[in-house]
Amino acid sequence: MRIRHLFPHSVLPVLLVVMALSAQASTDTERTYDAVEPTSDQSRANILIARQLQFGHFKDQDIDDELASNTLDAYLDQLDSQRLYFTRQDIEEFNEYRDSLKRSLTSGRLEPAFKIYNRYQKRTIERLEHALSLIENGIDKLDFDGDDEYRIDRGEADWAKDKAALDQIWRNRIRNAVLSMRLDGQPDEAIKETLTQRYESQLDRTYKPRSEDAFQYWMNAFTSLWDPHTQYLSPRNSENFDINMSLSLEGIGAVLQSEDGYTKVSRIVPGGPASDEGSLGAADRIVGVGQEDERITNVIGWRLDEVVDLIRGPKGSTVRLEIIPAGTANDMNTDTISIVRDEVKLEEQSAQSDMLEMKRDEQPWDVGVIDIPTFYADLKAAREGKKNYKSTTRDVRELIEGLKKDGMDGLVIDLRDNGGGALTEANQLVGLFVESGPTVQVRGPDGSVQVFEDEENGVAWDGPIIVLVNNLSASASEIFAGAMQDYDRALIMGSQTFGKGTVQAVRPLNHGHLKITQSKFYRISGASTQNRGVVPDLEIADRIHRDRVAESALDGALEWDEIDPVDHMTYFNFDSVLQKLSDTHTERFNAVKEYQLQKKEMALLEERRDRTHVSLNADKRQKNLEQFRNKQLALVNERRELQDKETFDSWQAYQKDAESRAAKGRRSDLAEDGPDFVVRESGQVLADLLNLNAAFASIYHDGAESETVAGEWDK
């Protein structure tokens, strides 16, 4: 369930399937900060991490003075990414450590990192106390006229000259928060209570430093210089990682990470409670957690493992999450959603099928659609020798047989939002559509290449196929799509995929674990899927721009490269008709009203996200907000007209309706009956393809490498 109201913003990366205990912030009248110090275990772990990075990582890189200096920059960016706490004088002091950091990183000398961390904590306390004093003095004393502007993202800003400069930055920060909440109709008393609770909660956390936090920040700044997927996992986060990998605890089914002081949803696990409930989405930020009907606890600035502890809990219990929805126009607006904790059910991750009927010149074509949300396999059942254990390949084979009995002429495989899963399943799934042959190559740090093959003769389906992908199709999805494209076995349709083409291993340390990138995927054509992903044959713009979510958007992502291809046959001569298919698709799809609306929605969202500053003048801000709401309301009404629903005559009416729909989840108003317009268009393209059957080759061929034999698909 979702309820609209107000709240705030201000993190570290780890994966886990979430679920909860409870925590309560305490406030002391007089508190002192107790500096943290490194332990001998942490020093030893530092040495082991440095050795493993040098000799076990896919990227061959020495620990030299430049890398050590870059580690300091990455550390400062992790601690103070928005330039809100350190002054230029602080940075000048820290720069004195640069010349000795190479030795510190290889010898386990952690004192410089801990001195910087303790300074950061003290500066944070100063800033939060300053913010609280501004609020206590009265938000009615803040001015909202003139031409002042608030800089939304300070990631590229210069460090503040001195304390006075920071005071002004924070004054503007408070002014922006107050103005945003006033424009949303909140009374000053409620605004004061909300902001006070926010900053007091953060202050309470800051007065409780942990040595492990300083060490983890420092080590992850170090590992990030190799690639973004290589990470140090503290003993506690190692435990959470194990929970995630085994799916052994009940929860809500979401993958979380820490970012800029927020707990951010990385992705929703198919078949989990959050997926079923529908209100929580990727890129949403969790700012509060509550149990059942208890008061929600502000978790901005909390450690990720502490937030996870709050979210975890027994099966059947309810957790309430206060979130800032992804892409929201106002970061001060939040929703509250309720999710009943449960197991992530394998059967709800299963592939599903449907049938579409398309017509060309009065000729009906039956197009089967198989949606694969993840590449899954019940490995426990397989190890126990159970014959009918669940897996992606087994389920898809069964679905294909059912669709064939119903007269399927062509097949759409939908991998949109499929973040990957079991590599073995991607390998075996290719085998349902090609004769035996290679599917993917894996290259290790020593340059050795292992080729994975489908060794089973015969296919489950020998007709035409379209594979749907998008920006969030990753890892195993990219292996499957890439192989189908290299074999010329299917047309790939959608948007360029995520580009996750690396393999990680988790190695134990004396203190925690190291997740390290040790190998890289390559297609049978020799091209890597890393960074570039799979480029579709027929393009459809995604709802989310790739430069915001893909591998290439991550700092330090490994580059694309290629190795020698492996011999493989090809099946269909798509090149001969691809241009005709593309022209027909583009003309038809550009006339699809849902697609035109989606492009308008994306443009409005990007316009909002691309802002660098917002006015602190109340009149200007009110005018800008009204303009945005009018544009958004027009798009909402346009979508409702497409769905034959009554339109709203005002923003207030829309908001009231949104609250009444809270029980159905935030995205309920966007739901369509039947397949979405992208699936429908893929069916249209398959119908075009079937009508051009004489240009294509049969799945059966003479076995010659890279040759195609002519044939037909007939109704």
C-alpha positions as CSV (number, residue, x, y, z in Angstrom):
1,M,0.0,0.0,0.0
2,R,1.2,3.5,-0.8
3,I,0.4,6.8,1.0
4,R,1.6,10.2,-0.2
5,H,3.3,12.6,2.2
6,L,6.5,14.4,2.9
7,F,10.2,13.8,3.9
8,P,13.8,14.3,2.8
9,H,17.5,13.3,1.5
10,S,21.6,12.2,1.9
11,V,25.8,6.2,1.5
12,L,28.2,2.2,0.1
13,P,27.4,-0.8,-2.4
14,V,26.3,-4.3,-1.3
15,L,23.8,-6.8,-2.5
16,L,21.1,-8.5,-0.4
17,V,17.6,-9.8,-0.4
18,V,15.9,-7.8,2.3
19,M,13.6,-8.4,5.2
20,A,13.8,-6.8,10.3
21,L,14.4,-6.0,13.8
22,S,14.0,-2.5,15.2
23,A,16.2,0.4,16.2
24,Q,15.7,3.6,18.1
25,A,17.7,6.7,17.9
26,S,18.8,8.2,21.2
27,T,19.6,11.8,22.0
28,D,22.0,12.9,24.7
29,T,22.1,16.4,26.0
30,E,25.9,16.5,26.0
31,R,27.9,14.2,23.8
32,T,31.5,13.7,22.9
33,Y,32.9,12.2,19.8
34,D,35.2,9.2,20.5
35,A,37.7,8.8,17.6
36,V,37.9,5.4,16.0
37,E,41.3,3.6,15.5
38,P,42.4,0.7,13.2
39,T,42.8,-2.8,14.4
40,S,45.5,-5.3,13.7
41,D,42.9,-7.5,11.9
42,Q,42.1,-4.7,9.6
43,S,45.7,-4.0,8.9
44,R,46.3,-7.6,8.0
45,A,43.2,-7.6,5.8
46,N,44.5,-4.5,4.0
47,I,47.7,-6.3,3.1
48,L,45.8,-9.4,1.8
49,I,43.5,-7.2,-0.3
50,A,46.4,-5.4,-1.9
51,R,48.0,-8.7,-2.8
52,Q,44.9,-10.2,-4.3
53,L,44.2,-7.1,-6.3
54,Q,47.7,-7.1,-7.8
55,F,47.8,-10.8,-8.6
56,G,44.2,-12.1,-8.9
57,H,42.2,-9.3,-10.6
58,F,41.4,-9.4,-14.3
59,K,42.8,-5.9,-14.7
60,D,46.6,-6.0,-14.6
61,Q,47.5,-2.9,-12.6
62,D,50.4,-2.0,-10.2
63,I,50.0,-0.1,-7.0
64,D,52.0,3.0,-7.7
65,D,52.0,6.6,-6.5
66,E,49.4,7.6,-9.0
67,L,47.0,4.9,-8.0
68,A,47.5,5.7,-4.3
69,S,46.8,9.3,-4.9
70,N,43.6,8.3,-6.8
71,T,42.6,6.2,-3.9
72,L,42.7,9.3,-1.7
73,D,40.5,11.2,-4.2
74,A,38.0,8.2,-4.3
75,Y,38.0,8.1,-0.5
76,L,37.2,11.8,-0.1
77,D,34.5,11.4,-2.8
78,Q,32.9,8.5,-0.9
79,L,32.9,10.4,2.4
80,D,31.8,13.8,1.1
81,S,30.6,13.4,-2.5
82,Q,28.5,16.6,-2.4
83,R,31.2,18.8,-0.9
84,L,29.1,19.6,2.2
85,Y,31.5,18.9,5.1
86,F,35.2,19.4,4.3
87,T,36.8,22.8,3.6
88,R,39.6,23.6,1.3
89,Q,41.9,23.7,4.4
90,D,41.0,20.2,5.3
91,I,41.8,19.0,1.8
92,E,45.2,20.7,1.8
93,E,46.0,18.9,5.1
94,F,45.0,15.5,3.6
95,N,47.1,16.2,0.5
96,E,50.2,15.8,2.7
97,Y,49.5,12.1,3.0
98,R,49.7,11.5,-0.8
99,D,53.4,10.9,-1.0
100,S,53.3,8.1,1.6
101,L,50.0,6.4,0.6
102,K,51.6,3.8,-1.7
103,R,53.5,2.3,1.2
104,S,50.5,2.6,3.5
105,L,48.3,0.6,1.1
106,T,50.8,-2.2,0.7
107,S,51.9,-2.4,4.3
108,G,48.5,-2.1,6.0
109,R,49.2,1.3,7.6
110,L,45.7,2.7,8.2
111,E,46.4,5.7,10.3
112,P,46.0,8.4,7.5
113,A,42.7,6.9,6.4
114,F,41.4,6.9,10.0
115,K,42.5,10.4,10.7
116,I,40.6,11.6,7.6
117,Y,37.5,9.6,8.7
118,N,37.5,11.1,12.2
119,R,37.8,14.6,10.7
120,Y,34.9,13.8,8.5
121,Q,32.8,12.7,11.4
122,K,33.6,15.8,13.4
123,R,32.8,18.1,10.4
124,T,29.5,16.2,9.9
125,I,28.6,16.9,13.6
126,E,29.4,20.6,13.1
127,R,27.2,20.8,10.0
128,L,24.3,19.0,11.5
129,E,24.4,21.1,14.7
130,H,24.5,24.2,12.5
131,A,21.4,23.0,10.5
132,L,19.5,22.2,13.7
133,S,20.3,25.7,15.1
134,L,19.0,27.3,11.9
135,I,15.8,25.3,12.3
136,E,15.5,26.1,16.0
137,N,15.9,29.8,15.4
138,G,12.8,29.7,13.3
139,I,12.2,28.8,9.6
140,D,9.9,31.8,9.4
141,K,13.1,33.9,9.6
142,L,14.4,32.4,6.3
143,D,14.0,34.7,3.3
144,F,12.6,33.5,0.0
145,D,12.8,36.5,-2.3
146,G,15.7,37.8,-4.4
147,D,17.6,35.9,-7.0
148,D,19.4,33.2,-4.9
149,E,19.7,29.7,-6.3
150,Y,20.4,26.3,-4.8
151,R,22.8,24.0,-6.5
152,I,21.2,20.6,-6.7
153,D,24.2,18.5,-7.4
154,R,27.5,19.6,-5.8
155,G,29.5,16.6,-7.0
156,E,31.7,18.7,-9.3
157,A,31.8,21.8,-7.1
158,D,35.0,23.2,-5.6
159,W,35.6,22.5,-1.9
160,A,34.2,25.3,0.3
161,K,36.8,28.0,1.0
162,D,36.1,28.0,4.8
163,K,33.5,27.5,7.5
164,A,31.6,30.7,6.5
165,A,31.2,29.3,3.0
166,L,29.9,26.0,4.3
167,D,27.4,28.0,6.5
168,Q,26.0,29.6,3.5
169,I,25.8,26.3,1.6
170,W,23.9,24.8,4.4
171,R,21.6,27.8,4.9
172,N,20.6,27.4,1.2
173,R,20.2,23.7,1.8
174,I,17.7,24.4,4.6
175,R,15.9,27.1,2.6
176,N,15.5,24.7,-0.3
177,A,14.0,22.0,1.9
178,V,11.6,24.4,3.6
179,L,10.5,26.0,0.3
180,S,9.9,22.6,-1.3
181,M,7.8,21.4,1.6
182,R,5.8,24.7,1.8
183,L,5.0,24.4,-1.9
184,D,3.7,21.0,-1.3
185,G,1.2,22.4,1.3
186,Q,3.0,21.5,4.5
187,P,2.6,23.9,7.5
188,D,5.7,25.3,9.1
189,E,5.2,23.3,12.3
190,A,5.2,20.0,10.4
191,I,8.2,21.1,8.3
192,K,10.2,22.0,11.5
193,E,9.3,18.6,13.0
194,T,10.3,16.7,9.9
195,L,13.7,18.5,9.4
196,T,14.5,18.3,13.1
197,Q,13.9,14.6,13.2
198,R,16.0,14.1,10.1
199,Y,19.0,15.9,11.3
200,E,18.8,14.7,14.9
201,S,18.7,11.1,13.6
202,Q,21.8,11.7,11.4
203,L,23.6,13.4,14.3
204,D,22.8,10.4,16.6
205,R,24.4,8.0,14.1
206,T,27.5,10.2,13.7
207,Y,28.1,10.2,17.4
208,K,28.3,6.3,17.2
209,P,31.3,5.8,14.9
210,R,32.6,2.3,14.1
211,S,36.2,1.4,13.2
212,E,34.8,-1.0,10.6
213,D,33.1,1.9,8.8
214,A,36.3,3.8,8.3
215,F,38.1,0.6,7.1
216,Q,35.3,-0.3,4.7
217,Y,35.2,3.2,3.2
218,W,39.0,3.2,2.7
219,M,39.2,-0.3,1.3
220,N,36.3,0.2,-1.1
221,A,37.9,3.5,-2.3
222,F,41.0,1.3,-3.0
223,T,39.2,-1.5,-4.8
224,S,37.2,0.9,-6.9
225,L,40.3,1.7,-8.8
226,W,40.2,-1.7,-10.3
227,D,36.5,-1.8,-11.2
228,P,33.1,-1.0,-9.6
229,H,32.2,-4.7,-8.9
230,T,35.3,-5.4,-6.8
231,Q,34.5,-4.7,-3.2
232,Y,35.6,-5.4,0.3
233,L,32.8,-7.0,2.4
234,S,33.1,-6.5,6.1
235,P,32.3,-9.5,8.3
236,R,28.7,-8.2,8.7
237,N,28.3,-7.5,5.0
238,S,29.8,-10.9,4.2
239,E,26.9,-12.4,6.2
240,N,24.4,-10.3,4.3
241,F,26.0,-11.4,1.0
242,D,25.7,-15.0,2.0
243,I,22.0,-14.4,2.8
244,N,21.5,-12.9,-0.6
245,M,23.1,-15.7,-2.5
246,S,21.2,-18.4,-0.7
247,L,17.9,-16.6,-0.4
248,S,17.7,-18.2,2.9
249,L,15.6,-15.6,4.9
250,E,12.2,-14.3,4.4
251,G,12.0,-10.7,3.2
252,I,10.6,-8.3,0.6
253,G,12.8,-9.4,-2.3
254,A,14.8,-6.3,-3.2
255,V,18.5,-5.7,-3.9
256,L,19.8,-2.7,-2.1
257,Q,22.9,-0.5,-2.2
258,S,24.2,2.5,-0.4
259,E,24.5,5.8,-2.3
260,D,25.1,9.4,-1.1
261,G,23.6,8.7,2.3
262,Y,20.5,6.9,1.0
263,T,19.6,3.3,0.9
264,K,18.8,2.8,-2.8
265,V,16.9,0.0,-4.5
266,S,19.2,-1.5,-7.1
267,R,16.6,-3.9,-8.5
268,I,13.5,-5.9,-7.5
269,V,13.8,-9.7,-7.3
270,P,11.1,-11.4,-9.5
271,G,8.8,-13.5,-7.5
272,G,9.4,-11.6,-4.3
273,P,6.9,-9.7,-2.1
274,A,8.0,-6.3,-3.5
275,S,7.6,-7.5,-7.0
276,D,4.1,-8.8,-6.2
277,E,3.0,-5.7,-4.3
278,G,4.2,-3.4,-7.1
279,S,4.9,-0.2,-5.2
280,L,8.7,-0.4,-4.8
281,G,10.8,0.1,-7.8
282,A,14.4,0.2,-9.0
283,A,16.2,3.5,-8.1
284,D,13.6,4.3,-5.3
285,R,15.4,5.6,-2.2
286,I,14.4,4.3,1.3
287,V,14.5,7.1,3.8
288,G,12.4,5.5,6.6
289,V,11.5,2.1,8.0
290,G,8.8,1.1,10.4
291,Q,7.2,-2.1,11.8
292,E,3.5,-2.7,11.4
293,D,1.8,0.4,13.0
294,E,5.0,1.7,14.8
295,R,6.4,5.1,14.1
296,I,8.7,5.1,11.0
297,T,12.4,5.6,11.8
298,N,14.4,8.0,9.7
299,V,17.3,6.1,8.1
300,I,19.0,8.8,6.1
301,G,22.7,8.5,6.7
302,W,22.4,5.0,8.3
303,R,24.8,2.2,7.4
304,L,23.4,-0.2,4.9
305,D,23.6,-3.2,7.3
306,E,21.6,-1.3,9.9
307,V,18.9,-0.4,7.5
308,V,18.8,-4.1,6.4
309,D,18.4,-5.1,10.0
310,L,15.4,-2.8,10.3
311,I,13.8,-4.2,7.1
312,R,14.3,-7.9,8.0
313,G,11.7,-9.8,9.9
314,P,9.7,-13.0,10.2
315,K,7.5,-14.3,7.3
316,G,4.0,-12.9,7.4
317,S,4.9,-9.6,9.3
318,T,4.6,-6.2,7.7
319,V,7.3,-3.6,7.1
320,R,6.5,0.0,6.2
321,L,9.0,1.8,4.0
322,E,9.1,5.6,3.4
323,I,10.7,6.2,0.0
324,I,11.6,8.9,-2.4
325,P,10.3,7.5,-5.7
326,A,12.7,7.3,-8.6
327,G,12.5,10.4,-10.8
328,T,10.3,12.3,-8.4
329,A,10.2,16.0,-9.2
330,N,10.6,17.0,-5.5
331,D,13.0,15.1,-3.3
332,M,11.1,16.3,-0.2
333,N,8.1,14.3,-1.3
334,T,7.9,10.7,-0.1
335,D,5.5,7.8,-0.3
336,T,4.9,5.2,2.5
337,I,4.4,1.7,1.3
338,S,3.6,-1.5,3.2
339,I,5.0,-4.9,2.2
340,V,4.3,-8.3,3.9
341,R,7.5,-10.2,4.3
342,D,7.6,-13.6,2.6
343,E,9.9,-16.0,0.8
344,V,11.1,-15.3,-2.7
345,K,9.1,-18.0,-4.5
346,L,11.0,-19.8,-7.3
347,E,7.8,-20.6,-9.1
348,E,6.9,-16.9,-9.3
349,Q,10.2,-16.2,-11.0
350,S,9.2,-18.8,-13.6
351,A,8.9,-18.2,-17.4
352,Q,5.4,-17.5,-18.5
353,S,3.8,-17.8,-22.0
354,D,1.1,-16.1,-24.0
355,M,-0.1,-16.1,-27.6
356,L,-0.8,-13.2,-29.9
357,E,-2.6,-13.3,-33.2
358,M,-1.3,-11.0,-36.0
359,K,-2.6,-10.6,-39.5
360,R,-0.9,-9.7,-42.8
361,D,-3.0,-9.5,-45.9
362,E,-5.8,-11.5,-44.2
363,Q,-3.2,-14.1,-43.3
364,P,-3.3,-14.9,-39.5
365,W,0.0,-15.5,-37.8
366,D,0.1,-16.9,-34.2
367,V,3.0,-15.4,-32.3
368,G,4.1,-17.1,-29.0
369,V,5.5,-14.9,-26.3
370,I,7.7,-16.3,-23.4
371,D,8.6,-13.9,-20.6
372,I,11.8,-14.9,-18.7
373,P,12.2,-12.6,-15.6
374,T,15.5,-14.3,-14.5
375,F,17.7,-17.3,-15.3
376,Y,16.9,-19.6,-12.4
377,A,17.6,-23.2,-11.4
378,D,16.7,-25.2,-8.3
379,L,20.3,-26.3,-7.7
380,K,19.5,-28.0,-4.4
381,A,16.9,-30.2,-6.0
382,A,19.3,-30.9,-8.9
383,R,22.0,-32.0,-6.4
384,E,19.5,-34.2,-4.7
385,G,18.9,-36.0,-8.0
386,K,15.3,-34.9,-8.4
387,K,14.3,-35.5,-12.0
388,N,11.8,-32.7,-12.4
389,Y,13.6,-29.8,-10.7
390,K,12.7,-26.3,-11.9
391,S,15.0,-24.4,-14.2
392,T,14.6,-21.8,-16.9
393,T,15.5,-24.2,-19.7
394,R,13.2,-26.9,-18.6
395,D,10.3,-24.5,-18.2
396,V,10.8,-22.8,-21.5
397,R,11.0,-26.2,-23.3
398,E,7.7,-27.1,-21.8
399,L,6.1,-23.7,-22.7
400,I,7.4,-24.1,-26.3
401,E,5.7,-27.5,-26.6
402,G,2.4,-26.0,-25.4
403,L,2.7,-23.1,-27.9
404,K,3.5,-25.4,-30.7
405,K,0.4,-27.5,-30.0
406,D,-1.6,-24.2,-30.2
407,G,-0.2,-23.6,-33.7
408,M,2.7,-21.1,-33.0
409,D,4.3,-19.6,-36.1
410,G,6.9,-17.4,-34.5
411,L,8.3,-16.8,-31.0
412,V,9.1,-13.7,-28.9
413,I,11.4,-14.2,-26.0
414,D,11.1,-11.3,-23.6
415,L,14.3,-10.6,-21.5
416,R,13.5,-7.0,-20.6
417,D,14.5,-6.2,-17.0
418,N,16.1,-9.7,-16.7
419,G,19.2,-9.0,-14.6
420,G,20.8,-12.4,-15.2
421,G,21.2,-15.4,-13.0
422,A,22.6,-18.9,-13.6
423,L,25.2,-18.9,-16.5
424,T,24.5,-22.6,-17.0
425,E,20.9,-21.8,-17.8
426,A,21.8,-19.1,-20.4
427,N,24.1,-21.7,-22.0
428,Q,21.5,-24.4,-22.1
429,L,18.7,-22.1,-23.2
430,V,20.7,-21.3,-26.4
431,G,20.7,-25.0,-27.0
432,L,17.0,-25.1,-27.4
433,F,17.3,-23.1,-30.6
434,V,20.6,-24.1,-32.2
435,E,22.3,-27.4,-32.9
436,S,25.3,-28.2,-30.7
437,G,28.0,-25.5,-30.6
438,P,29.7,-22.8,-28.6
439,T,27.6,-20.3,-26.6
440,V,30.1,-18.0,-24.7
441,Q,33.8,-17.6,-24.0
442,V,35.2,-16.7,-20.6
443,R,38.7,-15.3,-20.3
444,G,40.7,-15.3,-17.1
445,P,43.4,-12.9,-15.8
446,D,46.1,-15.1,-17.2
447,G,44.7,-14.8,-20.7
448,S,43.4,-18.4,-20.9
449,V,40.0,-18.8,-22.6
450,Q,37.3,-21.3,-21.7
451,V,34.6,-22.0,-24.3
452,F,31.1,-23.0,-23.0
453,E,29.2,-25.2,-25.4
454,D,25.8,-26.6,-25.9
455,E,26.5,-30.3,-26.4
456,E,22.9,-31.5,-26.9
457,N,21.8,-32.2,-30.5
458,G,18.3,-31.1,-31.7
459,V,16.2,-28.0,-31.0
460,A,12.9,-27.3,-29.4
461,W,11.9,-24.6,-31.9
462,D,13.2,-24.1,-35.5
463,G,11.1,-21.2,-36.5
464,P,11.7,-17.4,-36.4
465,I,12.5,-15.7,-33.1
466,I,12.7,-12.2,-31.8
467,V,14.5,-11.5,-28.5
468,L,13.3,-8.4,-26.6
469,V,15.9,-6.6,-24.4
470,N,16.3,-3.3,-22.7
471,N,18.8,-1.3,-20.6
472,L,18.3,-3.6,-17.6
473,S,18.9,-6.8,-19.4
474,A,22.2,-7.9,-18.0
475,S,24.8,-10.7,-17.5
476,A,23.2,-14.0,-18.5
477,S,20.6,-12.2,-20.5
478,E,23.3,-10.6,-22.6
479,I,25.1,-14.0,-23.0
480,F,21.9,-15.5,-24.4
481,A,21.0,-12.5,-26.6
482,G,24.5,-12.2,-27.9
483,A,24.8,-15.8,-28.9
484,M,21.4,-15.8,-30.6
485,Q,22.5,-12.7,-32.6
486,D,25.9,-14.2,-33.5
487,Y,24.3,-17.4,-34.7
488,D,21.9,-15.2,-36.8
489,R,19.2,-17.3,-35.0
490,A,17.1,-14.4,-33.8
491,L,16.6,-10.8,-34.3
492,I,17.4,-8.7,-31.2
493,M,14.9,-5.9,-30.6
494,G,14.7,-3.2,-27.9
495,S,17.4,-1.0,-26.4
496,Q,21.1,-1.6,-25.9
497,T,21.6,-3.9,-22.9
498,F,23.3,-3.1,-19.5
499,G,26.9,-4.2,-20.4
500,K,27.7,-6.4,-17.4
501,G,30.4,-8.7,-18.9
502,T,32.5,-9.6,-15.9
503,V,32.6,-12.5,-13.4
504,Q,33.3,-12.1,-9.7
505,A,34.5,-14.5,-7.0
506,V,34.2,-14.0,-3.3
507,R,37.4,-14.8,-1.5
508,P,37.8,-15.1,2.3
509,L,40.1,-12.9,4.2
510,N,41.2,-13.0,7.8
511,H,38.6,-10.2,8.4
512,G,35.6,-10.2,6.0
513,H,35.7,-11.1,2.3
514,L,36.9,-9.7,-1.0
515,K,34.5,-9.8,-4.0
516,I,36.9,-9.6,-6.9
517,T,36.5,-9.5,-10.7
518,Q,38.5,-12.4,-12.0
519,S,37.3,-13.1,-15.6
520,K,35.3,-11.6,-18.4
521,F,32.6,-12.8,-20.8
522,Y,33.1,-12.8,-24.6
523,R,30.6,-13.6,-27.3
524,I,31.4,-16.4,-29.8
525,S,32.0,-13.6,-32.3
526,G,34.9,-12.5,-30.0
527,A,33.3,-9.3,-28.8
528,S,32.9,-8.6,-25.1
529,T,29.5,-7.9,-23.6
530,Q,31.3,-5.6,-21.1
531,N,30.4,-2.0,-21.2
532,R,28.7,-2.0,-24.6
533,G,26.3,-4.8,-23.9
534,V,24.3,-6.2,-26.9
535,V,23.2,-3.7,-29.6
536,P,19.8,-4.6,-30.9
537,D,19.0,-5.1,-34.6
538,L,15.8,-3.1,-34.3
539,E,15.8,-0.3,-31.7
540,I,13.1,0.8,-29.3
541,A,14.0,3.6,-26.9
542,D,13.8,2.5,-23.2
543,R,11.9,4.4,-20.5
544,I,15.2,5.0,-18.7
545,H,18.2,6.5,-20.4
546,R,21.1,4.0,-20.6
547,D,23.7,6.6,-19.5
548,R,22.0,6.7,-16.1
549,V,21.7,3.0,-15.3
550,A,24.1,0.9,-17.5
551,E,27.6,-0.4,-16.7
552,S,29.2,2.4,-18.7
553,A,27.7,4.9,-16.2
554,L,29.7,3.3,-13.4
555,D,33.0,4.9,-12.5
556,G,35.9,2.7,-13.3
557,A,34.0,0.1,-15.4
558,L,36.2,-2.1,-17.4
559,E,36.5,-1.2,-21.1
560,W,35.1,-3.2,-24.0
561,D,37.5,-5.3,-26.0
562,E,37.5,-8.4,-28.1
563,I,39.3,-11.7,-28.6
564,D,39.4,-14.3,-31.4
565,P,36.0,-15.6,-32.4
566,V,35.2,-19.3,-32.3
567,D,33.9,-21.2,-35.3
568,H,30.2,-21.3,-35.4
569,M,27.5,-21.7,-38.1
570,T,24.9,-19.1,-39.0
571,Y,21.2,-19.8,-39.6
572,F,19.3,-17.0,-41.3
573,N,20.2,-14.3,-43.7
574,F,18.7,-11.5,-41.8
575,D,20.9,-8.9,-43.5
576,S,18.9,-9.3,-46.7
577,V,15.6,-8.1,-45.2
578,L,16.8,-6.1,-42.1
579,Q,16.5,-2.7,-43.7
580,K,13.0,-3.4,-44.9
581,L,11.9,-4.7,-41.5
582,S,13.5,-1.7,-39.8
583,D,11.8,0.8,-42.1
584,T,8.4,-0.8,-41.7
585,H,8.9,-1.1,-37.9
586,T,10.0,2.5,-37.5
587,E,7.1,3.9,-39.5
588,R,4.5,1.8,-37.7
589,F,5.9,2.2,-34.2
590,N,6.3,5.9,-34.4
591,A,2.6,6.1,-34.9
592,V,1.9,4.0,-31.8
593,K,0.3,6.5,-29.3
594,E,1.7,4.7,-26.2
595,Y,5.2,5.1,-27.6
596,Q,4.7,8.8,-28.4
597,L,3.4,9.3,-24.9
598,Q,6.4,7.4,-23.4
599,K,8.8,9.6,-25.2
600,K,7.0,12.7,-23.9
601,E,7.2,11.3,-20.3
602,M,10.9,10.6,-20.7
603,A,11.6,14.1,-22.1
604,L,9.8,15.7,-19.1
605,L,11.6,13.5,-16.6
606,E,15.0,14.3,-18.2
607,E,14.2,18.0,-18.3
608,R,13.6,17.8,-14.5
609,R,16.7,15.6,-13.8
610,D,19.0,17.8,-15.9
611,R,18.4,20.9,-13.8
612,T,21.6,22.0,-12.1
613,H,20.1,24.8,-9.9
614,V,16.6,25.7,-8.5
615,S,15.5,29.1,-7.5
616,L,15.1,30.0,-3.9
617,N,12.6,32.8,-4.8
618,A,9.2,31.6,-3.6
619,D,7.3,33.2,-6.5
620,K,9.6,31.9,-9.2
621,R,9.6,28.4,-7.6
622,Q,5.8,28.4,-7.4
623,K,5.6,29.4,-11.1
624,N,8.1,26.7,-12.1
625,L,6.3,24.0,-10.1
626,E,2.9,24.9,-11.6
627,Q,4.4,24.7,-15.1
628,F,5.8,21.3,-14.3
629,R,2.6,20.0,-12.8
630,N,0.6,21.2,-15.8
631,K,2.9,19.3,-18.1
632,Q,2.7,16.2,-16.0
633,L,-1.1,16.4,-15.6
634,A,-1.4,16.7,-19.4
635,L,0.6,13.5,-19.8
636,V,-1.4,11.7,-17.1
637,N,-4.6,12.7,-18.9
638,E,-3.2,11.6,-22.2
639,R,-2.4,8.2,-20.8
640,R,-5.9,7.9,-19.2
641,E,-7.5,8.8,-22.5
642,L,-5.6,5.9,-24.1
643,Q,-7.0,3.6,-21.4
644,D,-10.5,5.0,-21.8
645,K,-10.5,6.5,-18.3
646,E,-11.9,9.7,-17.1
647,T,-9.4,12.6,-17.1
648,F,-8.6,14.9,-14.2
649,D,-9.5,18.6,-14.3
650,S,-6.8,19.6,-11.8
651,W,-3.6,18.5,-10.1
652,Q,-5.4,18.3,-6.8
653,A,-7.9,15.8,-8.3
654,Y,-5.0,13.7,-9.7
655,Q,-3.3,13.7,-6.2
656,K,-6.6,12.7,-4.5
657,D,-7.0,9.9,-6.9
658,A,-3.4,8.8,-6.4
659,E,-4.0,8.5,-2.7
660,S,-7.2,6.5,-3.2
661,R,-5.3,4.1,-5.5
662,A,-2.5,3.6,-2.9
663,A,-3.7,0.1,-2.0
664,K,-3.1,-1.0,-5.6
665,G,0.5,0.2,-5.7
666,R,2.1,3.2,-7.3
667,R,2.2,1.8,-10.8
668,S,-1.4,0.5,-10.9
669,D,-2.7,3.4,-13.0
670,L,-0.1,2.6,-15.7
671,A,-1.2,-1.1,-16.0
672,E,-2.5,-2.3,-19.3
673,D,-4.8,-5.2,-20.1
674,G,-2.9,-7.8,-22.1
675,P,0.6,-7.5,-23.6
676,D,2.3,-4.1,-23.5
677,F,2.8,-2.1,-26.7
678,V,6.5,-3.2,-27.1
679,V,5.5,-6.9,-27.0
680,R,2.7,-6.1,-29.5
681,E,5.2,-4.4,-31.8
682,S,7.5,-7.4,-31.6
683,G,4.6,-9.5,-32.8
684,Q,4.1,-7.2,-35.7
685,V,7.7,-7.5,-36.7
686,L,7.5,-11.3,-36.5
687,A,4.4,-11.1,-38.8
688,D,6.4,-9.0,-41.2
689,L,9.2,-11.6,-41.0
690,L,6.9,-14.5,-41.6
691,N,5.5,-12.8,-44.7
692,L,9.0,-12.6,-46.0
693,N,9.7,-16.2,-45.4
694,A,11.3,-17.0,-48.8
695,A,14.3,-14.8,-47.9
696,F,15.2,-17.0,-44.9
697,A,17.0,-20.2,-44.2
698,S,15.7,-23.3,-42.6
699,I,17.1,-24.3,-39.2
700,Y,18.3,-27.4,-40.9
701,H,21.5,-26.9,-42.8
702,D,24.4,-28.9,-44.2
703,G,26.5,-28.2,-41.1
704,A,29.0,-26.0,-43.0
705,E,30.6,-23.3,-40.8
706,S,29.2,-19.8,-41.4
707,E,26.9,-20.9,-44.2
708,T,23.2,-20.5,-44.7
709,V,20.8,-22.7,-46.6
710,A,17.7,-21.3,-48.2
711,G,14.3,-22.5,-47.0
712,E,10.8,-21.3,-46.0
713,W,8.5,-21.0,-43.0
714,D,4.9,-21.8,-44.1
715,K,1.7,-21.3,-42.3
